[in-house]
């Protein structure tokens, strides 16, 4: 609880993973997030305990229930991301984003040359069951991401980072925010089976916030690239661990690797 002017308020005390993450999150809370047309916590203050460690944040408590608790409500995230990406593109084009505080893609997010190595190694072993066309998909993904407009990304769109509130879905935990193509935020949210429906609600919100048009075909391409990016990221992570002698085990493979591998196979078939 935070007591101020005789009133008490429930708060969240948050510690970032790194100083860079703290600086990124604090910059966004103090500059642009308050002007977004979706709910997100208010930054109430910061304090430091150990010199050299990231300071702590005091944030408005929006509640504990997240989309991860109610995954059937996953679709509620799409309009919020559409507003974020649309507004982020508008702010970036207007020079109103402090890009010095935001890591540009790919940065530490990924290295496609490294992915190519892991996938090439994976194709030599039946253990990974990779489709033969996976390197071609990586090439198309690399080209597609390079052609997408840059915008502000949340950077960690796990379902647990979207809080359910009376005012709608509120994104939280902004320390991995970056500048890059919108696809990077979408892969863990959209469904391959409901891609058209998901991207329709995203597209409407994006156009509203950005002032730019996005046709249905463009929206499907962005969503599909997001699915492929997210899937290849997990696939390469698994191959990296196994090749380094740090196999996460069969349960992890079934829970994380196999679902992404199925999506890679589906995208590979769709792309020819």
Secondary structure as GFF3:
##gff-version 3
##sequence-region A 1 272
A	DSSP	beta_strand	2	4	.	.	.	ID=ss1
A	DSSP	beta_strand	7	9	.	.	.	ID=ss2
A	DSSP	beta_strand	11	15	.	.	.	ID=ss3
A	DSSP	alpha_helix	19	31	.	.	.	ID=ss4
A	DSSP	three_ten_helix	33	35	.	.	.	ID=ss5
A	DSSP	beta_strand	43	47	.	.	.	ID=ss6
A	DSSP	beta_strand	56	60	.	.	.	ID=ss7
A	DSSP	three_ten_helix	71	73	.	.	.	ID=ss8
A	DSSP	alpha_helix	76	93	.	.	.	ID=ss9
A	DSSP	three_ten_helix	99	101	.	.	.	ID=ss10
A	DSSP	beta_strand	103	104	.	.	.	ID=ss11
A	DSSP	alpha_helix	112	123	.	.	.	ID=ss12
A	DSSP	alpha_helix	134	147	.	.	.	ID=ss13
A	DSSP	beta_strand	150	153	.	.	.	ID=ss14
A	DSSP	three_ten_helix	159	161	.	.	.	ID=ss15
A	DSSP	beta_strand	162	165	.	.	.	ID=ss16
A	DSSP	beta_strand	168	171	.	.	.	ID=ss17
A	DSSP	beta_strand	178	181	.	.	.	ID=ss18
A	DSSP	alpha_helix	183	186	.	.	.	ID=ss19
A	DSSP	alpha_helix	195	210	.	.	.	ID=ss20
A	DSSP	alpha_helix	216	243	.	.	.	ID=ss21
A	DSSP	alpha_helix	250	252	.	.	.	ID=ss22
A	DSSP	pi_helix	253	257	.	.	.	ID=ss23
A	DSSP	alpha_helix	258	270	.	.	.	ID=ss24
###
